[in-house]
């Protein structure tokens, strides 16, 4: 890992985060200038609201990107265990190697940030040109390079650098003796979670749950109750992310039992559980993406349901037209929110693709041994795809459950003072999109790596370096 090319997956994540941030920084200024050109300068204060919303979504994207980057870095280091051990054997210290990787993270963040800001500015200019051409935006000049554009770049660089600092801690666990071994077994961190991690995970989840409960208790008096509930949601989900090796293995075990009578499917399930740390790093990013999408979908669904009930109570049987208009509005709102939140899900999906692809390429010896023992190339290919599908399904199920809970809590605390929102409302279209998209992601993430791994003969795969 001496070249930036080794960290190209994290450059992509950093570039996506900066692209998203650049668009969110540029958009409020464009809206304000459009309102001023249309003679609606009284509404220019909407820029402040859009700024707050934009930075909120940028913070979510940075949170997702930092976790994905840290996991990708840890996966890369796990695959280079023997190389790092050899460097330790010839005199390099763990601190020196970690410092080099952290500096690489700073370079990666700068490169990704510069690429992202150029792409984000270019896409914003393209959208402005298109919207001006069809008359949606007034024909006036727009600021496409505001000074605030430097802020998402700095934020992404710092987030990437910090993620590398966290992910590179694995270097300190590599011993020089591992360089002399022909087989690299899963590390202690991959097999089980440390006591400190378990304690932090439990404390964060319990503290977050207490804040969400406080928000629910205060929901009937004021919509301000959404703030402690939202803080509790972030804290509790941080506990889920920290304790991923506690949360995900039971779900993976349950999913792995489906079709376990087939030896290939059984072997795929056992592979995922053999290194829970590796499987958790591959799935937690998708859990975050699915949770975000479902949370907003459920909260908006509850808001729509409550407003429809109020319209029916106000107009009686003659309120069908108003209800239909309301539904049309929420379709558009859902579309906009899904696009904005979906960008964070895309960043998480990139992390899943990276982790699954790297996992396949780093298990070349294992795949060669399976073929020597009698498995055909088709069976090995099916085993890897099944393993990826199992991990993705586990992530989707976990994300759906967490997103439904968080969305319901958010809807109750935000709308509780307006009435009783009732049970969570999960749009079927959201479920279909999430499930189908996740399954396509699982297959697409393994096709190319499996093809490359299958091109290596079993004897070559088993050769000692």
VOGU-3710 file (C-alpha; in Angstrom, 3 decimals, decimal comma):
1> xxxxxxxxxx> 0,000/0,000/0,000  2,715/2,392/-0,995  0,803/4,075/-3,844  -2,395/6,096/-3,930  -3,777/3,624/-6,472  -4,066/1,067/-3,667  -6,635/3,353/-2,053  -8,644/4,127/-5,196  -11,908/2,855/-3,595  -11,624/5,471/-0,853
11> xxxxxxxxxx> -10,824/8,184/-3,405  -14,167/7,356/-5,031  -15,976/7,635/-1,687  -14,294/10,984/-0,930  -15,112/12,287/-4,415  -18,772/11,277/-4,075  -19,008/12,975/-0,679  -17,485/16,207/-1,989  -19,700/16,147/-5,097  -22,753/15,852/-2,880
21> xxxxxxxxxx> -21,492/18,578/-0,530  -20,657/20,951/-3,373  -24,148/20,611/-4,834  -25,732/21,242/-1,413  -23,583/24,377/-0,909  -24,288/25,798/-4,381  -28,040/25,052/-4,457  -29,223/27,516/-1,728  -27,466/30,419/-3,462  -29,063/29,514/-6,800
31> xxxxxxxxxx> -32,527/29,380/-5,190  -31,977/32,758/-3,501  -30,792/34,421/-6,713  -33,723/32,925/-8,640  -36,201/34,300/-6,072  -34,553/37,737/-6,214  -34,701/37,784/-10,035  -38,382/36,842/-9,896  -39,145/39,758/-7,572  -39,600/37,563/-4,513
41> xxxxxxxxxx> -36,723/38,930/-2,450  -38,912/38,743/0,671  -38,479/34,978/0,483  -34,679/35,204/0,320  -34,549/34,102/3,971  -35,323/30,627/2,656  -31,570/30,397/1,967  -30,918/30,121/5,705  -33,340/27,209/5,971  -31,840/25,514/2,918
51> xxxxxxxxxx> -28,350/26,031/4,343  -29,308/24,280/7,570  -30,955/21,394/5,700  -28,009/21,148/3,313  -25,443/20,948/6,097  -27,602/18,372/7,891  -27,586/16,081/4,862  -23,891/16,784/4,270  -23,209/15,726/7,859  -25,073/12,477/7,226
61> xxxxxxxxxx> -23,060/11,884/4,055  -19,783/12,569/5,885  -20,816/10,207/8,678  -21,540/7,448/6,178  -18,398/8,189/4,167  -16,168/8,122/7,260  -17,473/4,707/8,334  -17,179/3,319/4,795  -13,637/4,711/4,442  -12,496/3,338/7,800
71> xxxxxxxxxx> -13,922/-0,096/6,971  -12,380/-0,098/3,492  -8,999/0,890/4,924  -9,218/-1,862/7,534  -10,138/-4,394/4,832  -7,201/-3,324/2,673  -4,825/-3,656/5,608  -6,238/-7,064/6,495  -5,482/-8,228/2,959  -1,903/-6,944/3,231
81> xxxxxxxxxx> -1,174/-8,643/6,552  1,805/-10,645/5,297  3,350/-7,656/3,527  3,004/-5,508/6,639  4,378/-8,339/8,786  7,382/-8,629/6,472  8,020/-4,890/6,841  7,810/-5,321/10,614  10,237/-8,236/10,353  12,882/-6,104/8,634
91> xxxxxxxxxx> 12,671/-3,344/11,217  9,658/-1,101/10,534  7,591/-0,221/13,595  3,813/-0,297/13,737  3,712/3,404/14,517  5,823/4,203/11,433  3,601/2,126/9,145  0,459/3,612/10,622  1,840/7,136/10,177  2,543/6,396/6,513
101> xxxxxxxxxx> -0,994/5,087/5,969  -2,487/8,094/7,758  -0,507/10,460/5,518  -1,814/8,493/2,536  -5,316/9,139/3,894  -4,662/12,865/3,847  -3,499/12,655/0,216  -6,501/10,502/-0,684  -8,855/13,033/0,923  -7,287/15,936/-0,973
111> xxxxxxxxxx> -7,436/14,106/-4,322  -11,014/12,945/-3,766  -12,044/16,387/-2,536  -10,614/18,179/-5,575  -12,211/15,696/-7,970  -15,540/15,976/-6,166  -15,640/19,780/-6,101  -14,910/19,942/-9,845  -17,587/17,347/-10,623  -20,102/18,939/-8,235
121> xxxxxxxxxx> -19,575/22,405/-9,703  -19,806/21,055/-13,248  -23,043/19,177/-12,544  -24,530/22,251/-10,853  -23,644/24,390/-13,870  -25,224/21,787/-16,163  -28,464/21,711/-14,161  -28,641/25,516/-14,095  -28,155/25,657/-17,864  -30,882/23,049/-18,435
131> xxxxxxxxxx> -33,350/24,694/-16,041  -32,708/28,132/-17,549  -33,218/26,699/-21,018  -36,659/25,270/-20,215  -37,723/28,418/-18,378  -37,834/26,919/-14,873  -35,141/29,336/-13,650  -35,094/33,075/-14,476  -32,548/34,208/-17,051  -30,041/35,849/-14,710
141> xxxxxxxxxx> -26,479/35,245/-13,501  -25,891/32,607/-10,820  -22,957/32,133/-8,469  -21,570/28,636/-9,090  -18,330/29,043/-7,138  -19,218/30,590/-3,751  -16,556/30,879/-1,066  -18,435/28,288/1,012  -17,371/25,710/-1,587  -14,136/25,227/0,334
151> xxxxxxxxxx> -16,048/23,960/3,377  -17,169/20,553/2,012  -13,653/19,987/0,650  -12,102/20,627/4,066  -14,787/18,513/5,762  -14,223/15,555/3,432  -10,428/15,777/3,767  -10,648/15,797/7,563  -13,219/12,981/7,598  -11,074/10,834/5,279
161> xxxxxxxxxx> -7,918/11,536/7,268  -9,689/10,630/10,518  -11,159/7,477/8,978  -7,695/6,354/7,866  -6,356/7,029/11,362  -9,087/4,782/12,792  -8,833/2,085/10,115  -5,036/1,906/10,320  -5,090/0,816/13,962  -5,150/-2,738/12,630
171> xxxxxxxxxx> -1,478/-2,293/11,633  -0,510/-2,367/15,311  -1,945/-5,889/15,662  0,236/-7,369/12,893  3,236/-9,285/14,291  6,531/-9,925/12,448  6,051/-13,700/12,848  3,047/-13,562/10,515  5,472/-12,893/7,649  6,867/-16,426/8,092
181> xxxxxxxxxx> 3,450/-18,111/7,843  2,131/-19,369/4,534  -1,465/-18,900/5,687  -2,973/-15,787/7,222  -5,811/-16,688/9,559  -8,510/-14,199/10,517  -7,239/-11,865/13,208  -8,629/-11,633/16,721  -10,561/-8,491/15,725  -12,158/-10,391/12,845
191> xxxxxxxxxx> -13,147/-13,354/15,000  -14,498/-11,635/18,088  -15,196/-8,198/19,456  -13,176/-6,749/22,328  -14,704/-6,048/25,723  -14,201/-2,281/25,412  -16,060/-2,247/22,078  -18,941/-4,201/23,606  -19,167/-1,848/26,581  -19,137/1,263/24,360
201> xxxxxxxxxx> -21,741/-0,256/22,038  -24,095/-1,090/24,916  -23,635/2,342/26,529  -24,293/4,189/23,266  -27,355/2,114/22,388  -28,772/2,432/25,925  -28,095/6,198/26,091  -29,627/6,743/22,657  -32,692/4,690/23,560  -33,164/6,783/26,724
211> xxxxxxxxxx> -33,089/10,024/24,720  -35,578/8,645/22,193  -37,867/7,589/25,056  -37,597/11,115/26,492  -38,608/12,520/23,114  -41,631/10,212/22,968  -42,722/11,283/26,472  -42,524/14,971/25,488  -44,048/14,514/22,010  -47,623/15,364/23,008
221> xxxxxxxxxx> -46,659/18,823/24,288  -44,318/20,244/21,628  -42,670/19,306/18,298  -39,343/20,365/19,886  -39,321/16,823/21,304  -37,914/15,712/17,960  -34,498/17,153/18,888  -33,670/14,845/21,831  -35,179/11,974/19,852  -32,996/12,763/16,815
231> xxxxxxxxxx> -29,904/13,031/19,022  -30,838/9,717/20,595  -31,189/8,179/17,149  -27,680/9,289/16,137  -26,172/8,084/19,429  -27,932/4,719/19,376  -27,010/4,106/15,754  -23,400/4,974/16,583  -23,676/2,151/19,109  -24,933/-0,169/16,374
241> xxxxxxxxxx> -21,998/0,835/14,146  -19,458/0,378/16,963  -21,009/-2,961/17,946  -21,483/-4,229/14,405  -19,645/-7,441/15,315  -22,266/-7,973/18,028  -25,358/-7,036/16,018  -24,653/-8,537/12,596  -23,454/-12,144/13,331  -26,821/-13,292/14,795
251> xxxxxxxxxx> -28,636/-11,872/11,758  -26,105/-13,511/9,406  -26,555/-16,812/11,238  -30,334/-16,611/10,840  -30,137/-15,739/7,131  -27,512/-18,460/6,569  -29,960/-21,161/7,696  -32,167/-20,535/4,665  -31,397/-23,285/2,153  -28,591/-24,673/4,344
261> xxxxxxxxxx> -29,317/-28,229/3,164  -27,371/-27,342/0,026  -23,653/-27,838/0,881  -22,648/-24,787/-1,166  -25,159/-22,569/0,645  -24,082/-24,013/4,007  -20,433/-23,295/3,212  -21,301/-19,730/2,184  -23,047/-19,142/5,518  -20,143/-20,601/7,481
271> xxxxxxxxxx> -17,681/-18,386/5,588  -19,567/-15,251/6,617  -19,557/-16,319/10,276  -15,920/-17,487/10,267  -14,751/-13,857/10,273  -17,578/-11,732/11,751  -15,410/-8,610/11,716  -14,844/-8,835/7,975  -18,528/-9,567/7,325  -19,614/-6,719/9,602
281> xxxxxxxxxx> -17,337/-4,229/7,820  -18,831/-5,324/4,508  -22,443/-4,901/5,649  -22,582/-1,993/8,114  -22,327/0,615/5,349  -25,391/-0,815/3,606  -27,209/-0,982/6,955  -26,632/2,763/7,298  -27,872/3,483/3,771  -31,026/1,380/4,108
291> xxxxxxxxxx> -31,742/2,786/7,577  -31,562/6,364/6,283  -33,878/5,694/3,341  -36,439/3,827/5,432  -36,325/6,361/8,285  -37,272/9,280/6,041  -39,823/7,184/4,130  -41,579/6,078/7,326  -41,580/9,596/8,850  -42,988/11,143/5,662
301> xxxxxxxxxx> -45,546/8,326/5,383  -46,769/9,017/8,916  -46,979/12,747/8,188  -48,994/12,081/5,031  -51,334/9,707/6,881  -51,964/12,228/9,671  -52,654/15,107/7,256  -55,021/12,935/5,210  -56,982/12,065/8,351  -57,245/15,756/9,256
311> xxxxxxxxxx> -58,472/16,644/5,751  -61,115/13,912/5,874  -62,260/15,132/9,284  -62,423/18,725/8,016  -64,164/18,161/4,670  -65,904/14,853/5,326  -66,731/12,825/2,230  -66,083/15,815/-0,035  -62,397/16,029/0,706  -61,264/13,475/-1,891
321> xxxxxxxxxx> -59,850/16,146/-4,185  -57,825/17,716/-1,371  -56,509/14,287/-0,338  -55,419/13,543/-3,909  -53,644/16,896/-4,145  -51,907/16,175/-0,855  -50,779/12,788/-2,136  -49,378/14,398/-5,287  -47,403/16,843/-3,143  -45,999/14,037/-1,005
331> xxxxxxxxxx> -45,012/12,052/-4,091  -42,834/14,988/-5,156  -41,475/15,525/-1,639  -40,689/11,817/-1,327  -38,882/11,933/-4,655  -36,706/14,905/-3,643  -35,897/13,498/-0,204  -35,182/10,048/-1,648  -32,712/11,537/-4,135  -30,932/13,550/-1,421
341> xxxxxxxxxx> -30,832/10,726/1,126  -30,176/8,201/-1,625  -26,825/9,837/-2,311  -25,662/8,739/1,136  -26,980/5,271/0,314  -24,907/5,312/-2,892  -21,789/6,121/-0,862  -22,634/3,213/1,445  -23,220/0,935/-1,553  -19,769/1,807/-2,915
351> xxxxxxxxxx> -18,342/0,683/0,413  -20,191/-2,633/0,176  -18,928/-3,229/-3,368  -15,361/-2,440/-2,270  -15,507/-4,712/0,767  -17,038/-7,663/-1,095  -14,700/-7,318/-4,059  -11,604/-7,024/-1,868  -12,771/-9,968/0,224  -12,972/-12,208/-2,847
361> xxxxxxxxxx> -9,582/-11,171/-4,225  -7,894/-11,586/-0,849  -9,162/-15,160/-0,442  -7,449/-16,558/-3,520  -5,677/-19,342/-1,594  -8,926/-20,399/0,065  -10,724/-20,578/-3,281  -7,847/-22,576/-4,761  -8,023/-25,062/-1,879  -11,763/-25,532/-2,372
371> xxxxxxxxxx> -11,219/-26,326/-6,040  -8,459/-28,810/-5,177  -10,856/-30,513/-2,734  -13,359/-31,095/-5,519  -15,588/-28,059/-5,902  -16,096/-26,999/-9,483  -15,591/-23,459/-10,669  -19,365/-23,023/-10,959  -19,872/-24,187/-7,370  -17,207/-21,827/-6,034
381> xxxxxxxxxx> -18,754/-18,992/-8,016  -22,208/-19,809/-6,628  -20,801/-20,021/-3,103  -19,295/-16,525/-3,313  -22,428/-14,989/-4,808  -24,567/-16,738/-2,172  -22,297/-15,433/0,583  -22,613/-11,892/-0,791  -26,400/-12,206/-1,089  -26,640/-13,485/2,487
391> xxxxxxxxxx> -24,640/-10,537/3,813  -26,650/-8,026/1,770  -29,970/-9,559/2,843  -28,830/-9,420/6,481  -27,942/-5,743/6,015  -31,293/-4,984/4,356  -33,300/-6,750/7,076  -31,374/-4,934/9,805  -31,752/-1,596/8,009  -35,493/-2,095/7,507
401> xxxxxxxxxx> -36,012/-2,846/11,202  -33,851/0,032/12,425  -35,254/2,469/9,851  -38,833/1,600/10,785  -38,096/2,157/14,489  -36,227/5,439/13,930  -38,821/6,677/11,445  -41,668/5,882/13,830  -39,926/7,647/16,725  -39,200/10,658/14,498
411> xxxxxxxxxx> -42,781/10,796/13,258  -44,248/10,469/16,747  -42,041/13,149/18,281  -42,465/15,598/15,383  -46,199/15,145/14,887  -47,348/14,075/18,342  -48,539/17,590/19,242  -50,744/17,644/16,098  -52,541/14,404/16,871  -51,810/10,701/17,023
421> xxxxxxxxxx> -49,739/9,595/13,986  -50,302/5,950/14,924  -48,382/2,980/13,577  -45,372/3,343/11,252  -46,193/3,642/7,543  -43,660/1,947/5,282  -44,353/2,558/1,560  -44,252/-0,746/-0,383  -42,373/0,950/-3,237  -39,522/1,768/-0,840
431> xxxxxxxxxx> -39,254/-1,877/0,212  -39,218/-3,054/-3,404  -36,547/-0,530/-4,421  -34,342/-1,358/-1,424  -34,606/-5,147/-1,789  -34,158/-5,279/-5,564  -31,353/-2,713/-5,507  -29,528/-4,596/-2,739  -29,726/-7,951/-4,532  -28,459/-6,428/-7,776
441> xxxxxxxxxx> -25,678/-4,797/-5,766  -24,656/-8,127/-4,222  -24,399/-9,896/-7,566  -22,693/-6,982/-9,334  -20,131/-6,629/-6,528  -18,859/-10,186/-6,958  -19,052/-10,868/-10,705  -15,770/-9,183/-11,691  -13,712/-10,357/-8,668  -14,977/-13,931/-9,064
451> xxxxxxxxxx> -14,055/-13,922/-12,747  -10,543/-12,744/-11,892  -10,186/-15,307/-9,105  -11,396/-18,149/-11,335  -8,790/-17,310/-13,973  -6,084/-18,438/-11,539  -5,437/-22,187/-11,540  -5,817/-24,041/-8,180  -2,105/-24,913/-8,038  -1,106/-21,301/-8,671
461> xxxxx> -3,556/-20,078/-6,034  -2,061/-22,465/-3,468  1,548/-21,503/-4,242  3,442/-19,988/-1,327  4,658/-16,439/-2,012
//
